[in-house]
Amino acid sequence: MTALWMHVWVWGMAGLGLSMFMADDLEPLGRALLCLEWGLAGFGASALLHAVDAALGRRWPGFRRQLVGRFVLLVALGTPLFFVGLVVLIRAWPVEPTPPLRTAQALLETMVLMAMNLAAWALGHLLLEQQVLRERAQRIAVEAESQSVQMSLALLRQQLHPHFLFNAINTISSVVDEEPRRAQALLVDLSSLLHGALTPPPGELVTLADELRLLRPYLALEQARWERGLRVTMAVDPDAETARLPWMALQTLVENAIKHARRTADGVRHVRIQAWRRGGELRLDVTNGGTLGSSRRPGAGVGLSNLRARLRELFGAEARLQLEEVRGEVRARLTIPVRPVDYPPRTVAHASHRAFRSLSPTCSLSPNSR
């Protein structure tokens, strides 16, 4: 609508100026008619030029950045179109006396005036387009920032679930009197987990060794909560520890597995973590007892949905997160291409899965690879 009003205003003013400059010998009605004809001819030429300019921009995206070239093209191409349109309108609606367009001087003056009018329109057209593009870019940036904030908040809520913090604090408080040393160790674990969750890495990807190191305090707190009711076993191929995956991906899978794991006859929740490299891919399996139906109730799957969205952003179709039921167990398999990146991952402070040996005996680690 703004572009339309710009057309009407430019060519209306141009026609009014022409009627005062070139048609001082015409009657008021003749001036008004010539003003209308000039404005209509200019409007038609500029509308056609606008369509041509848009078509060229769609055909060659780099064309839109050539502002000077576009300005010259619009004026050079539009002037003859403008002139032809005016002659056609004057012949359709004659003005008495007919404006002198047959002499060389009158023709030159008319063409120059038309070029000036088209230059004013082209300048306004390009400036208006740049303003629209800036506003669109700002709107997209604001929407992208808003979506980024929402995803970050959703991820943070998944990482620091209030119920988990509540349970961790309750677990620590329950042992602080009888086992102060153990309570102190759990407080250190909680502090380490909070620090790791609230301190994102410089890049989007970290090594599997980093993920295992961050997982250790989380499992220690969960183990203290469930005591012998939770058993986590792990088989990590040492060659897989240098593979990179999205930050907090492993904890998301493990947390989901613990949450939905079904207790066996002896009242234990079993969770199994396996990681290995096959060809150019990292394969990461997190398996728990149960069925997929138990994980499809309302509210479930938020963390997995966020992880899938991050995988699409980072790897496209090369990365996959599959959730399937296999012989009474639910297996989440994460497959990620192993490839070099331009930036290094976070420094590994300790040797990944060997740190799990400090956990209680019911949370064991097997060095055997799959």
N, C-alpha and C positions, 0 to 999 in steps of 0.2 A: 504494500500500500504506500509506503514511503517513497519507493522508486516511482510509482505512478504519479504521485503528487509532484515529484521533482520534474518529471516529464512535462506535466501540465503547466507548472510554473515557468520553467525555462522557455518553453515554446510560446506560451502566452505573452510573456514579457518580450520575447524576440519579435513576435508579430506586432505587438504594440509599438515597439521601437521602430520597426520597418515602416509602419503606416505613418509615423511622424517624420521619418527621415527621407523616404523615397516618394511618398505619395502626398506631398503638401498641396498638389493641385487637384486632389480628389475631394469629392463630397464626403460628408461624415459617413454615409452609408457605404460608399465605395471603400473608404478607409477601413471600416469595420470588416467588410468582406475580404479585403486583402490581408488584414490581420488574421482572420480566421483561416484563410487559405495557407498563409505562411506557417501558422502554428500547426495546422493539420499535416502539411508536407513534412515539417520538421519532426513532428511526433511520429509519423509513419516511418521516416528514415531511421530515427533513433531506436524505435521498437525493433526494426529489422536488424539494425546493428547490434542491439542487445542480444538478440537470438543468435546471431553469428558469433559474437564474442563468447557467449556461454557454450556454444557447440565446440568452438576451438579449445576452450578450457577443458571440456570433458574429454576431447580427443587427445590433447597434449597437456597434461597437468602442469608442466613447467611453463606453459604459455601465460598462466595467470600471474606469474612473478615478473613478467616483462612489462612493467607499467609504461615505460616510455614508448616501447614498440607498439603496445596496444593503443596508446593515445594517438600516435601518428597514423596507425592503420584505421582507427575509427574516423578520424578527420578526413583522411585521403579517400576512404571508401564511401563515407557518408555524404560528402559534398556533391558528387554527381547524382547520387540517389535523391538527395534533397532537391536539387535543381529539377530533375525529371518530374518529381512529384509535384512541385510548384507549377510547372508548365502545364501538366495535366489538369490540375485543379483550376488554373486560370482559364483554360480553354473550356472546361466544364461549366464554370461559373464566371463568365466574363466580367471584367471590371472596366468601367468606362471613365476616362480614357484608359486603354490598355497600358500597363507600365512598360517603359521602353527597355526591352530585353534583347533587341535585335542588334543594337550597336555594340561595337567591341568594348567601348568604355563602360556602357551600362551593364554588359554581361560580366565584365571583370569586377565591377563594383559589387554586383549581386553575388558572384561566386565568393569574393572576399568576405562579404557580410555573412554568407552562409557558413564559410569555414570558421569564422569567428564564433557564430552561434553554436556550431558543432563542437568547437574546442571548449566552449563553456559547458556544454552538456557532457562531453567526454570527461572533462575534469571532475564535474560533479558526480558522474557515474562511477568513476574509479575511486574517488574519495569515499563515496557512500559504500561501495563494495568493501573497501578496506576496513571501514568502521564496522560493517556487519561481520566480517571475518574476525576482527578483534573481539567483538562481543561474543561471537560463537566460541572462539578459542578460550575466552575467559569462563564462559558457561561450562564448557567441557572440562576445563581444569578444576572448576569448583565441584562439579559432579564427580570427577575422578577422585578428588581429594576426599569428598564426602564418602564415596564408596570405600576408599582406602581406610578411612577412619573407622567405618562400620565393620569392615573385615578385620581390622586390627583389634577392635573391641570384641568382636565375636571370637577371634582366636584367643584373646587374652582371657575371656570368660571361660573358654574351653580349657586353657592352661591352668587357670587358677579358679577352679570351680569352688564356690562358697562352701559346698558340702564337704569337699575334700579338706579345705582349710579347717573347717569346724571339726571334722573327724581327727585330723592330725593333732590339733591342739588338745582335744579330749584325750587322745592316746597318750600324749606327752604328760598331761596332768595326772593321768591314772597311774603312772609309774614314777612320778617325781619323788614321792616319799620313800617308797621301798627300794627303788633302783635309781638313785640320783645320777650315777654315771651314765646309765643308759638314757635317761631323760636328757642329759646334757648332749649326748651323741645325736639323739633325735632332733634336738634344737639346732644343732649344727647342720644336720641334713635338711631341715626345713629352711634354714637360712640359705644354704647352697641352692636349693631348688628355687626359692624366690629370686635369688640373684640371677640364676641362669634364665629363668622365665621372663624376667623384666629387663634383661640386657640382651637385646637381639644382636646377632653377628653383623659385621659390616656388609656382607652379601646375603643373598637369599639361600645359599647352599652351604652346608657344613659336612664334615666327614662323618662316616658312621661311627668312628671312634669318639668323636665329639658327642654324638647323640647318645652313645652308651654311657659316657661319663656323666651326662646330664640326667640320664635315666636312673643312675645308681641311688641318689637320695630319695627319689620318688618311690622306688621299690622298697627301700629301707623303711619308709614311713608306712607304706601299705602293708609290709610284712609285720611291722609292729602292731598294726591295727588288727590284722586277721590272725596273727600268731601262726599256729599250725593249720589254719583253715585256708592258707594260700600257698601254693607251690609253683614257683616260676623256674623253668629250666631253659637253658640257652645253649645254642650251638652256633658259634660265629666263626666263619672262616677268616683267619688273619688277613688273607689277601683282600677281603671285602672291606676292611676297616678304613681304607683310604678312599673308597668310593664316596661320592657326594650325594646328598639327598636334602630335601627341604628341612629347614630348622624346625624342630619339635615334631617331625613326622613320626618318629619311632614312639615317642611318648604318647601321641594321639592314638596310635594303634594299640599300645599296651594298656592304656587307660580304658579304652573301649572294650578290650578283651576281659580285663578284670571286672569291669562293671557288668558285663553280660555273661560271664562264665557261670555255668551250672555246677552246683556241688555234686560230687560223686557220692557213692554209698557211704564212704567214710567221712563225708562232710567237708571235703577239700575242693577248692577251686583250682583247677590246673590250667596254667598258661604256658605255652611253649613259644620261644623266640628262636628263629633260625635265619641266618644270613649267609649268603655265598655269592660268588661271581660265576656267571656262566657266559662265556663269550664276551661280548661287549656290554653286558647288563649286570646290574646289581639286583638280586632277588632277596626280598625280605618277607618272611612269613611270620605272622603272629596268630597263634591258634589257641582257641579255648573250647572247653566242653560246652555243648548246648546246641541250639537250633537257630536258624535265621529268623524264625517267627518271633523269638524272644527279643530280637534287636530291631523289630519293625514297629514297635508301638509308638504312639505320638510322642514327639520330642527326641526320639533316638536318631542317631546318625548325623548330628550337627557337626561334630568334629570331623567325621569322614567326608562330609560334603565340602567343608572348608578345605580339607586336604586335597580333594579332587580338583577343586577350583585352582589351588596353587600349582598343582602338577600341570594343569592345562596351560597356565600362564608361563611356566618355566620350561616345559618340555613339549608342549603340544600333544600330538597323538603318540609320541614315542614312549611316554610313561603311562603306566596303567595301575589302577587300584581295583583289585577284584575281591569280592566278598562271596564266598561259597561255602556250602555245607558238605562235609566229607566224612562219612562214617560216624555220625553222631558228634562231629566237631564243626565249629565254624572257623574257617581260615581266611584271614585277610592277607592277600599277597600283593606286595608293592614291587613293581618292576620298573627300574629306572635305567636309562642308558648311562654307561660309564664313559665319560669323555673329559678331556682337559678343559679347564676354564682359564680365563685371563686373570682372575684375581685369586689369591690363595685363601683357603678356608681358615677358620679360627685355629689358633695354636692349641694343640692338644696338651693339656697340663699333666695328665697322668696316662698311664697305659690302659686305655679303654676297658675291655671286659675283665681284665685281671682285677680291677677295683671291686668287682662284684663278689670276690672271695671274702670280703669283710662282712657280707650279709649273713643272716642266720642260716643254719644248715638246710632249712626247708626251702630256701631260694638258691638253687644250685646253678653252676655254670659249667657247661661242657665245652672243652676246646676243640672238639671234633667238628669238622666241617661236613656239610651235607654233600 
